Amino acid sequence: MTLFEELKWRGLIKDMAGEDLEDKINSGNITFYWGTDPTADSLHLGHYSSLITAKRLARAGHHPILLCGGATGLIGDPRPTAEREIISKEQLNKNLEGIKKQVSEIFDGKAEVVNNYDWFKGYEVTDFLRDVGKYININYMLDKDIIRRRLDSGITFAEFTYTLIQGYDFLWLYENKGCIMQAEGSDQWGNITTGLDLIKKKTGKDAYAFTMPLVLDKYGRKFGKSEGNALWLDEKKTSSYELYQYLINVDDEMVIDYLKIFTFLTKDEIEALEKSNTENPHLREAHKALAREIITDLHGKESYAEAEKISESLFSGDIKSLTVKQIEDAFKGIEPFELSEDILLVDLLVSSGACSSKREAREFIKNNSISLNGEKVADLEFVVTKNVAIEQKYVVIRRGKKKHYIGTFK
């Protein structure tokens, strides 16, 4: 397959602009850009679907420019339903540095990272209106889908002009960096076409662009901060174990599409995994490959191996092999119950919520259904002390095969 054919096969091309776009993509020697506003100090899995496409283009010989919107981030891209929350310049700059570092790591330092504030900070508003505003018709702007959808509820002038600013980004990069193509998520098509039109009207030349379909979760929502389902690329915000658990449990009907979008596995490798997913779904080989490829690319082989170890230890009940840090990663987001003194296990099972009554607790213990830190407990008189806690801090109760409860000694 050519690069363009591969992108199509992976489902990574939705909208296109430029008559010979396919030839430009296959040529392997153009400069292109992808941009994002620093609304948080980390990118998330929704961004990664675009970044991995940019990485594919870079591997094929194209030169990537990754734009962090220090200027556009001060305004905010219009949302479909309401105005974005304005963040402070201090927070924006902090976010900007976090994203620049993240992008550099993902591209192994081989991507050019720019900030559009650098060319807007000294730009007089009257000059901008003369240089840019006069070329874009108001009716053209009103016809943009995101603007049209906000007319009834109201849209601020700042949001309304966002498309002009992003359009000028493309023009500036075209004139100053030789950037002839933009690649973004499909929700940016309106802003992309503003840039294409501005380049055509100002220079008389054509530029190119394509969009990628937005990656959705099983509920049809895009991954993102505003949707409340962000999986952060920063390992401190979303641990490799959390990412592993999400990816290993994605719906069977979505895992192959995700493999095409998020990994560099070949067509033959993905088709073999698709066959395994159909014939032996219980092995979850496609899911494991998805988790391995994404986590290794983002956080490295060691982080992936640790995430896999935590998962396998919890599944097998080998809790004692985990460190305190691994336990904290495994149970992140779960509020632990507190222990201040020695307590009879029967009483602890009730107070922790693992059992509804002492009678039920005794039955579970008698039936060999209770493990403490990975070891079965059959003694109804067993006392939980600080000495049996992992590193004298954590106790992990397992009821049955899947239910876990975690406590911590003060």
C-alpha positions as CSV (number, residue, x, y, z in Angstrom):
1,M,0.0,0.0,0.0
2,T,1.0,3.6,-0.5
3,L,1.0,5.8,2.5
4,F,-2.3,7.4,1.4
5,E,-3.9,4.0,0.9
6,E,-2.7,2.9,4.3
7,L,-4.2,6.0,5.9
8,K,-7.5,5.2,4.2
9,W,-7.4,1.6,5.3
10,R,-6.8,2.6,8.8
11,G,-9.9,4.9,8.6
12,L,-7.8,8.1,9.2
13,I,-9.0,10.3,6.4
14,K,-12.4,11.9,6.4
15,D,-12.3,15.4,4.7
16,M,-9.8,16.3,2.1
17,A,-8.7,19.5,0.3
18,G,-6.3,19.8,-2.6
19,E,-6.6,18.1,-6.0
20,D,-3.3,16.2,-5.7
21,L,-3.4,15.7,-2.0
22,E,-2.8,11.9,-2.5
23,D,0.4,12.6,-4.4
24,K,1.6,15.1,-1.8
25,I,1.1,12.5,1.0
26,N,2.8,9.8,-0.9
27,S,5.7,12.1,-1.9
28,G,7.3,11.9,1.6
29,N,8.8,15.4,1.6
30,I,6.3,18.0,2.7
31,T,6.0,20.1,5.8
32,F,2.6,19.8,7.6
33,Y,1.2,20.8,10.9
34,W,-1.2,19.7,13.6
35,G,-2.3,22.0,16.4
36,T,-4.0,22.1,19.8
37,D,-4.8,24.6,22.5
38,P,-3.2,24.1,25.9
39,T,-6.5,23.9,27.9
40,A,-4.8,21.3,30.3
41,D,-1.3,20.5,31.2
42,S,-1.5,17.2,29.4
43,L,-2.9,15.8,26.2
44,H,-5.3,12.9,26.3
45,L,-6.1,9.8,24.2
46,G,-8.3,11.8,21.8
47,H,-5.2,13.9,20.9
48,Y,-3.1,10.8,20.6
49,S,-5.1,9.5,17.7
50,S,-4.1,12.7,15.7
51,L,-0.5,12.6,17.1
52,I,0.0,9.0,16.0
53,T,-1.2,10.0,12.5
54,A,1.3,12.8,12.5
55,K,4.0,10.4,13.6
56,R,3.1,8.1,10.6
57,L,3.6,11.0,8.3
58,A,6.9,11.8,10.0
59,R,8.1,8.2,9.6
60,A,7.3,8.4,5.9
61,G,9.7,11.4,5.6
62,H,7.4,14.4,6.0
63,H,8.4,17.2,8.4
64,P,5.9,17.7,11.3
65,I,5.2,21.0,13.0
66,L,3.2,20.7,16.2
67,L,1.5,24.0,17.1
68,C,0.6,24.8,20.7
69,G,-1.9,27.6,20.8
70,G,-0.6,30.1,23.3
71,A,-2.7,32.7,21.5
72,T,-5.8,30.7,20.5
73,G,-5.8,29.2,24.0
74,L,-6.5,32.6,25.5
75,I,-9.8,32.7,23.6
76,G,-10.9,29.1,23.2
77,D,-12.3,27.2,20.3
78,P,-16.1,27.6,20.2
79,R,-17.9,24.6,21.8
80,P,-21.2,23.3,20.3
81,T,-23.2,24.3,23.4
82,A,-21.5,26.9,25.5
83,E,-18.5,29.2,25.8
84,R,-15.3,27.6,27.0
85,E,-14.0,28.7,30.4
86,I,-11.3,31.3,30.1
87,I,-8.1,30.2,31.8
88,S,-5.4,32.5,33.2
89,K,-2.3,33.4,31.3
90,E,-0.2,31.8,34.1
91,Q,-2.1,28.5,33.9
92,L,-2.0,28.6,30.1
93,N,1.7,29.0,30.1
94,K,2.1,26.1,32.6
95,N,-0.1,23.9,30.4
96,L,1.9,25.0,27.3
97,E,5.2,23.8,28.8
98,G,3.7,20.5,29.8
99,I,2.3,19.8,26.3
100,K,5.5,20.9,24.6
101,K,7.5,18.4,26.7
102,Q,4.9,15.7,26.1
103,V,4.9,16.2,22.3
104,S,8.7,16.3,22.2
105,E,8.9,12.9,24.0
106,I,6.3,11.3,21.8
107,F,8.2,12.3,18.7
108,D,11.6,11.5,20.2
109,G,12.6,15.2,19.9
110,K,12.2,15.1,16.1
111,A,9.1,17.3,15.8
112,E,9.3,21.1,15.5
113,V,7.1,22.6,18.2
114,V,5.8,26.2,17.8
115,N,3.6,28.6,19.8
116,N,1.3,30.9,17.8
117,Y,1.6,33.5,20.5
118,D,5.0,34.2,19.1
119,W,3.6,35.7,16.0
120,F,0.5,37.3,17.6
121,K,2.0,39.0,20.6
122,G,3.1,42.1,18.7
123,Y,0.3,42.1,16.1
124,E,-1.8,45.3,16.3
125,V,-5.6,44.5,16.1
126,T,-6.1,47.1,13.4
127,D,-3.3,45.5,11.3
128,F,-4.8,42.1,11.8
129,L,-8.3,43.3,10.7
130,R,-6.7,44.8,7.6
131,D,-4.4,41.9,6.8
132,V,-6.8,39.1,7.6
133,G,-10.4,40.3,8.4
134,K,-10.8,42.0,5.0
135,Y,-10.3,38.7,3.2
136,I,-13.0,36.7,5.0
137,N,-16.7,37.4,4.4
138,I,-19.0,37.6,7.4
139,N,-21.5,35.4,5.6
140,Y,-18.8,32.8,5.1
141,M,-18.1,32.8,8.8
142,L,-21.8,32.5,9.7
143,D,-22.0,29.4,7.6
144,K,-19.4,27.6,9.6
145,D,-21.2,24.7,11.4
146,I,-19.9,25.4,14.9
147,I,-20.8,29.1,14.6
148,R,-24.2,28.5,13.1
149,R,-25.1,26.0,15.9
150,R,-24.4,28.7,18.5
151,L,-26.3,31.6,16.9
152,D,-29.6,30.9,18.8
153,S,-27.9,30.5,22.2
154,G,-25.4,33.2,21.6
155,I,-21.7,33.4,20.7
156,T,-19.2,36.0,21.8
157,F,-17.2,38.1,19.4
158,A,-14.0,36.5,20.7
159,E,-15.2,33.0,19.9
160,F,-16.6,34.2,16.6
161,T,-13.2,35.4,15.4
162,Y,-11.4,32.3,16.5
163,T,-11.6,30.9,13.0
164,L,-9.7,34.0,11.7
165,I,-6.9,33.4,14.1
166,Q,-6.5,29.8,13.4
167,G,-6.8,30.5,9.7
168,Y,-3.9,33.0,10.0
169,D,-1.8,30.3,11.8
170,F,-1.9,28.3,8.6
171,L,-1.0,31.3,6.5
172,W,1.9,32.3,8.8
173,L,3.3,28.7,8.7
174,Y,2.8,28.6,5.0
175,E,4.7,31.8,4.4
176,N,7.4,31.4,7.1
177,K,7.9,27.6,7.5
178,G,6.9,26.3,4.0
179,C,4.1,24.4,5.6
180,I,1.6,23.4,2.9
181,M,-0.7,20.9,4.7
182,Q,-2.7,20.8,7.9
183,A,-3.9,17.5,9.5
184,E,-6.5,17.7,12.3
185,G,-9.5,16.0,13.8
186,S,-12.7,16.4,11.8
187,D,-14.2,18.9,14.3
188,Q,-11.6,21.5,13.0
189,W,-12.7,21.3,9.3
190,G,-14.3,24.8,9.5
191,N,-11.2,26.4,10.8
192,I,-9.0,24.5,8.4
193,T,-11.0,25.8,5.3
194,T,-10.6,29.3,6.6
195,G,-6.9,28.9,6.5
196,L,-7.0,27.4,3.0
197,D,-9.1,30.3,1.7
198,L,-6.9,32.8,3.3
199,I,-3.8,31.3,1.7
200,K,-5.5,31.2,-1.7
201,K,-6.6,34.9,-1.4
202,K,-3.4,36.2,0.0
203,T,-0.9,34.3,-2.1
204,G,-2.9,32.9,-5.1
205,K,-1.6,29.4,-4.3
206,D,-3.3,26.3,-3.0
207,A,-2.6,24.5,0.2
208,Y,-3.7,21.0,1.4
209,A,-5.5,19.5,4.3
210,F,-7.2,16.4,5.6
211,T,-9.1,15.5,8.7
212,M,-9.3,12.4,10.8
213,P,-12.6,11.1,12.1
214,L,-13.0,11.7,15.8
215,V,-12.3,8.6,17.9
216,L,-15.3,7.7,20.0
217,D,-15.8,5.5,23.0
218,K,-18.5,2.8,23.2
219,Y,-21.1,5.4,24.2
220,G,-20.4,7.4,21.0
221,R,-18.6,10.2,22.9
222,K,-15.2,11.6,21.8
223,F,-12.3,11.3,24.2
224,G,-11.8,14.6,26.0
225,K,-11.7,16.7,29.0
226,S,-15.0,18.4,28.3
227,E,-16.7,15.0,27.9
228,G,-15.4,13.9,31.4
229,N,-13.8,10.7,30.0
230,A,-10.2,11.9,29.4
231,L,-7.5,9.3,29.6
232,W,-4.4,11.6,30.0
233,L,-1.1,10.8,28.3
234,D,0.7,12.1,31.4
235,E,1.5,9.0,33.4
236,K,1.1,11.0,36.6
237,K,-2.5,11.8,35.7
238,T,-3.5,8.5,34.2
239,S,-1.2,5.7,35.3
240,S,-0.1,3.0,32.8
241,Y,-2.1,0.5,34.8
242,E,-5.3,2.6,34.4
243,L,-4.6,2.9,30.7
244,Y,-4.0,-0.8,30.5
245,Q,-7.3,-1.6,32.3
246,Y,-9.2,0.6,29.9
247,L,-7.6,-0.8,26.7
248,I,-7.8,-4.4,27.8
249,N,-11.5,-4.0,28.4
250,V,-12.6,-2.1,25.3
251,D,-15.5,-3.6,23.4
252,D,-14.6,-6.4,21.1
253,E,-16.2,-4.7,18.1
254,M,-14.0,-1.6,18.6
255,V,-10.6,-3.1,19.3
256,I,-9.7,-3.7,15.7
257,D,-10.5,-0.1,14.7
258,Y,-8.4,1.1,17.6
259,L,-5.5,-1.1,16.5
260,K,-5.7,0.5,13.1
261,I,-5.8,4.0,14.5
262,F,-3.5,3.9,17.5
263,T,-0.7,1.4,16.6
264,F,2.0,0.9,14.0
265,L,1.1,-2.8,13.6
266,T,0.9,-3.9,10.0
267,K,-2.2,-4.8,8.0
268,D,-1.2,-8.5,8.2
269,E,-0.6,-8.3,12.0
270,I,-3.9,-6.6,12.6
271,E,-5.8,-9.0,10.4
272,A,-4.3,-11.9,12.3
273,L,-5.4,-10.3,15.6
274,E,-8.9,-9.8,14.1
275,K,-9.1,-13.5,13.3
276,S,-8.0,-14.4,16.8
277,N,-10.5,-11.9,18.3
278,T,-13.3,-13.7,16.3
279,E,-12.2,-17.3,16.9
280,N,-10.8,-17.1,20.4
281,P,-12.2,-13.9,22.0
282,H,-11.5,-15.2,25.5
283,L,-7.7,-14.9,24.8
284,R,-8.1,-11.1,24.2
285,E,-4.9,-11.1,22.1
286,A,-6.1,-8.0,20.2
287,H,-6.8,-6.1,23.4
288,K,-3.4,-7.1,24.9
289,A,-1.7,-5.9,21.7
290,L,-3.5,-2.6,21.8
291,A,-2.5,-2.0,25.4
292,R,1.1,-3.1,24.7
293,E,1.6,-0.8,21.7
294,I,0.0,2.3,23.1
295,I,1.6,2.2,26.6
296,T,5.0,1.2,25.2
297,D,4.9,4.1,22.8
298,L,3.8,6.6,25.4
299,H,5.5,5.4,28.6
300,G,8.1,2.8,27.6
301,K,8.5,-1.0,27.9
302,E,9.1,-0.9,31.7
303,S,5.8,0.9,32.4
304,Y,3.9,-1.5,30.2
305,A,5.5,-4.5,32.0
306,E,4.6,-3.0,35.3
307,A,1.0,-2.4,34.3
308,E,0.8,-6.0,33.1
309,K,2.3,-7.3,36.3
310,I,-0.2,-5.4,38.5
311,S,-3.1,-6.7,36.4
312,E,-1.8,-10.3,36.5
313,S,-1.1,-10.1,40.3
314,L,-4.6,-8.8,41.0
315,F,-6.2,-11.5,38.8
316,S,-4.1,-14.3,40.4
317,G,-4.4,-13.0,43.9
318,D,-0.6,-12.5,44.3
319,I,-1.0,-9.2,46.1
320,K,2.2,-9.6,48.2
321,S,4.3,-9.3,45.1
322,L,3.2,-5.7,44.6
323,T,4.9,-2.7,46.0
324,V,3.1,0.1,47.8
325,K,3.4,2.2,44.7
326,Q,1.9,-0.5,42.5
327,I,-1.0,-1.0,45.0
328,E,-1.7,2.7,44.9
329,D,-1.7,2.7,41.1
330,A,-4.0,-0.4,41.1
331,F,-6.6,1.2,43.5
332,K,-6.3,4.8,42.4
333,G,-9.7,6.5,42.6
334,I,-10.9,4.1,45.3
335,E,-11.2,5.7,48.7
336,P,-9.5,3.3,51.2
337,F,-11.1,2.5,54.5
338,E,-8.9,3.4,57.5
339,L,-7.6,1.2,60.3
340,S,-6.3,2.6,63.6
341,E,-6.1,-0.6,65.6
342,D,-6.1,-4.3,65.5
343,I,-9.5,-5.7,64.4
344,L,-11.1,-9.1,64.0
345,L,-11.3,-10.0,60.3
346,V,-15.1,-10.7,60.6
347,D,-15.6,-7.2,61.9
348,L,-13.4,-5.7,59.2
349,L,-15.3,-7.4,56.4
350,V,-18.4,-5.7,57.7
351,S,-16.9,-2.3,58.4
352,S,-15.1,-2.2,55.0
353,G,-18.3,-3.0,53.1
354,A,-17.0,-6.4,51.8
355,C,-19.9,-8.1,53.7
356,S,-23.3,-6.9,54.8
357,S,-23.3,-8.7,58.2
358,K,-21.1,-10.8,60.5
359,R,-23.1,-13.8,59.5
360,E,-22.3,-13.3,55.9
361,A,-18.7,-12.6,56.7
362,R,-18.4,-15.9,58.6
363,E,-20.0,-17.8,55.7
364,F,-17.5,-16.3,53.2
365,I,-14.6,-17.2,55.4
366,K,-15.9,-20.7,55.9
367,N,-16.4,-21.1,52.2
368,N,-12.7,-20.1,51.6
369,S,-13.9,-17.0,49.7
370,I,-11.8,-14.4,51.5
371,S,-8.2,-13.5,50.9
372,L,-6.1,-11.0,52.8
373,N,-3.1,-9.6,50.9
374,G,-3.4,-12.6,48.5
375,E,-3.6,-15.3,51.1
376,K,-6.8,-17.3,51.9
377,V,-8.0,-16.9,55.4
378,A,-10.1,-19.7,57.0
379,D,-9.8,-18.8,60.6
380,L,-12.9,-17.1,62.0
381,E,-10.8,-15.6,64.8
382,F,-8.1,-14.1,62.6
383,V,-7.1,-10.6,63.8
384,V,-5.8,-8.0,61.3
385,T,-2.8,-6.2,62.6
386,K,-0.4,-3.7,61.2
387,N,2.2,-6.5,61.0
388,V,0.2,-8.3,58.4
389,A,-0.2,-5.2,56.2
390,I,2.0,-4.8,53.2
391,E,4.9,-2.6,54.3
392,Q,2.8,-2.1,57.4
393,K,0.5,0.2,55.5
394,Y,-2.0,-1.5,53.2
395,V,-4.4,-4.5,53.5
396,V,-6.2,-5.7,50.5
397,I,-9.3,-7.8,50.9
398,R,-10.4,-10.0,48.0
399,R,-13.9,-11.5,48.1
400,G,-14.4,-14.1,45.5
401,K,-12.5,-13.6,42.2
402,K,-13.1,-10.0,41.4
403,K,-14.2,-7.8,44.3
404,H,-11.3,-6.0,46.0
405,Y,-11.4,-3.7,49.0
406,I,-8.4,-1.7,50.3
407,G,-7.6,-0.4,53.7
408,T,-4.7,1.6,55.1
409,F,-3.3,1.8,58.7
410,K,-2.9,5.3,60.0
